[in-house]
Structure formats: C-alpha cells, structure tokens
Amino acid sequence: MKKQAWLPLLVFLVLVGFLAVGLRLDPRDLPSPLIDRPAPQFALPSVDAMDQVRDSGDLRGQVWLLNVWASWCVACRQEHGALMDFAAQESVPLYGLNYKDRHGDAVRWLRERGDPYVDSFFDGEGRVGIDFGVYGVPETFLIDREGRIRYKHAGPLTPELLRDTILPLIGALGA
C-alpha cells in the first residue's frame, strides 16, 4: 500500500520537471527540418515588377539571406530598421519573400518605409512560404553558395541577433 501512495507524488514531480524544462525553452527557436538541406526552388515575380519572374536557381553561388515579410505584419515593422541597417552593410545580398499579401500593399509598404532588399519576390498565395516551412512572419533564412539552408530564425531580427549570430555564420560560410 505504501508504494501506491507515492505513485501520485512521483507522477506529479515528473510533470513538474517537464514543465520546468518547457518554461526554459525559447518559443522562437523552432526547429526546421530544412536546415542543411537544399532550399526549395521557386520562380516568382518581383514585387517591383510583376512581369519579371525571378528563379531561385539564379541565386546559387552566393551566400544570401531570405527574409519573409508582409505589409500586414506588425513584427515586420519592428525589424525593418535592423534590415535597413543590415542592407547598408552589404555583407551579403538580402532578398525578401512577400508572403500572403496584396501586391499594392506590399509596394506601398516598401515605398513608405524603404526597401532593404536586392529584390523581393511576391508570394501572394503563400505556396513558396509553405515550401520553406514558414510558421508565420517574419522569418529569415541564411542560404549558402550551394543553395542549402544553414540557419533559420522565426520572429523579428534585431541588431544584436544580426551582429552576434547571423554575421558570424555568414563569415563562417566564407561570404
């Protein structure tokens, strides 16, 4: 009988342990099954020129960042200043993926706030975003010369994250 009296206490302690571990996890640290795998191929029109389709294969041979954004995204507004500063450094090309947005809203957003992107691809239906495993916007991917995803960040980029995490990774990739 005494062994059975300890069973609920043991179960409770195990649950408390799982809860304690879970509370220490960063909810923005979303594992991606695409890390170290080839980035999904796509051909999308440019936000600036809908009649010009860009193919992701054209980006092979260089290290580049892909930032998934939308005009309706509040967190995208938070990170925009950091993206403008990053683009001014010209360390690697920064491309945008405009996700599930209206074309006119995307154009207006970039005109009003500034355009940090070498080019921004229009993914109005979100199909390419789904191929990348996008949970929400903003998300950013670091892609190497061979077209493999080397890093993913969910949530807004900050100057500290760019300086302390992304720039060292870019350096390690030889860019």
C-alpha positions in Angstrom: 0.0 0.0 0.0 2.8 2.4 0.8 4.2 2.1 -2.7 0.9 3.1 -4.2 0.7 6.2 -2.0 4.0 7.5 -3.5 2.8 7.0 -7.1 0.7 10.2 -7.4 3.5 12.2 -5.9 6.1 10.7 -8.3 3.8 11.4 -11.3 3.3 15.0 -10.0 7.1 15.5 -9.7 7.8 14.2 -13.2 5.1 16.6 -14.6 6.7 19.5 -12.7 10.1 18.5 -14.1 8.7 18.6 -17.7 7.0 21.9 -17.0 10.2 23.4 -15.6 12.2 22.3 -18.7 9.5 23.6 -21.1 9.4 27.0 -19.5 13.1 27.5 -20.2 12.7 26.8 -23.9 12.6 29.8 -26.4 9.3 29.7 -28.3 11.1 31.4 -31.2 13.6 28.5 -31.5 11.5 26.5 -34.0 13.5 23.6 -35.4 13.4 23.3 -39.1 13.8 20.0 -40.9 15.3 22.0 -43.8 18.5 23.0 -42.0 21.4 21.7 -44.1 19.1 20.7 -46.9 18.6 22.4 -50.3 16.4 25.4 -50.2 13.1 24.9 -52.1 13.3 26.0 -55.7 10.9 28.7 -56.8 10.1 31.1 -59.7 8.2 34.2 -58.6 7.5 37.7 -59.8 9.3 40.6 -58.3 7.2 42.9 -56.1 8.7 45.8 -58.0 8.0 44.4 -61.5 5.3 41.7 -61.6 6.1 40.9 -65.2 9.7 39.9 -64.2 9.9 36.4 -62.8 13.0 35.5 -60.8 14.2 32.0 -60.4 15.9 31.0 -57.1 18.4 29.0 -59.1 19.9 32.3 -60.2 21.0 32.9 -56.6 23.2 29.9 -56.4 26.9 30.6 -56.0 26.4 33.2 -53.3 25.6 33.3 -49.7 22.3 35.2 -49.1 19.5 35.9 -46.7 15.8 35.4 -47.4 13.5 37.5 -45.2 9.8 36.5 -45.2 7.7 39.6 -44.7 4.2 41.1 -45.2 2.7 44.6 -45.1 0.1 43.4 -42.6 2.8 42.0 -40.2 3.3 44.1 -37.1 6.6 42.3 -36.2 7.9 43.1 -39.7 7.7 46.8 -38.8 9.7 46.1 -35.7 12.6 44.5 -37.6 12.6 46.8 -40.6 15.1 49.3 -39.2 17.5 46.4 -38.5 17.1 45.2 -42.0 17.8 48.6 -43.5 21.0 48.9 -41.4 22.0 45.3 -42.4 21.4 46.0 -46.1 23.6 49.1 -45.9 26.5 47.0 -44.7 26.3 45.0 -47.9 27.7 41.9 -46.2 25.5 39.5 -48.2 22.5 40.1 -50.5 19.2 40.4 -48.7 16.2 39.1 -50.6 12.6 39.4 -49.4 9.7 36.9 -49.8 6.4 38.9 -49.6 4.1 36.3 -48.0 0.3 36.2 -48.4 0.0 39.8 -49.1 -1.8 42.1 -51.6 0.6 43.4 -54.2 -0.4 47.0 -53.9 0.0 46.9 -50.1 3.5 45.4 -50.5 4.6 48.1 -53.0 3.3 50.9 -50.8 4.9 49.4 -47.7 8.3 49.3 -49.3 7.9 52.9 -50.7 6.9 54.3 -47.4 9.5 52.5 -45.1 12.4 52.0 -47.5 13.4 48.9 -49.4 16.3 46.9 -47.9 16.0 44.1 -50.4 18.1 43.4 -53.5 14.7 42.0 -54.8 11.6 40.9 -53.1 9.6 38.0 -54.5 5.8 38.2 -54.5 4.2 35.0 -52.9 0.6 36.1 -52.8 -0.8 32.7 -52.1 1.9 31.6 -49.8 2.9 28.4 -51.6 6.7 29.1 -51.6 6.4 30.1 -47.9 4.8 26.7 -47.2 7.7 25.0 -49.1 10.1 26.8 -46.7 8.0 25.6 -43.7 7.1 29.2 -42.7 5.1 29.3 -39.5 4.5 33.0 -39.6 6.1 36.2 -40.5 8.8 37.4 -40.2 11.1 34.5 -40.7 14.6 34.7 -42.0 16.8 32.0 -43.7 20.5 32.0 -44.3 21.3 30.1 -47.6 24.8 29.1 -48.6 26.5 29.1 -52.0 25.2 25.6 -52.8 21.7 26.6 -52.1 21.4 24.9 -48.7 19.6 26.4 -45.7 22.1 26.9 -42.9 20.1 28.9 -40.4 16.5 29.8 -39.7 15.2 32.5 -37.4 11.5 32.9 -36.6 10.5 36.3 -35.4 11.8 39.8 -35.9 15.6 40.3 -36.4 17.3 42.6 -34.0 20.7 44.3 -34.4 22.1 42.1 -31.7 20.9 38.9 -33.4 22.4 40.1 -36.7 25.7 41.0 -35.1 26.1 38.1 -32.7 24.6 35.2 -34.6 24.0 35.8 -38.3 27.1 37.8 -39.2 29.4 35.2 -37.6 27.5 32.5 -39.6 27.9 34.4 -42.8 31.7 34.7 -42.0 31.9 31.0 -41.4 30.3 30.4 -44.8 33.1 32.4 -46.5 31.0 35.4 -47.6 
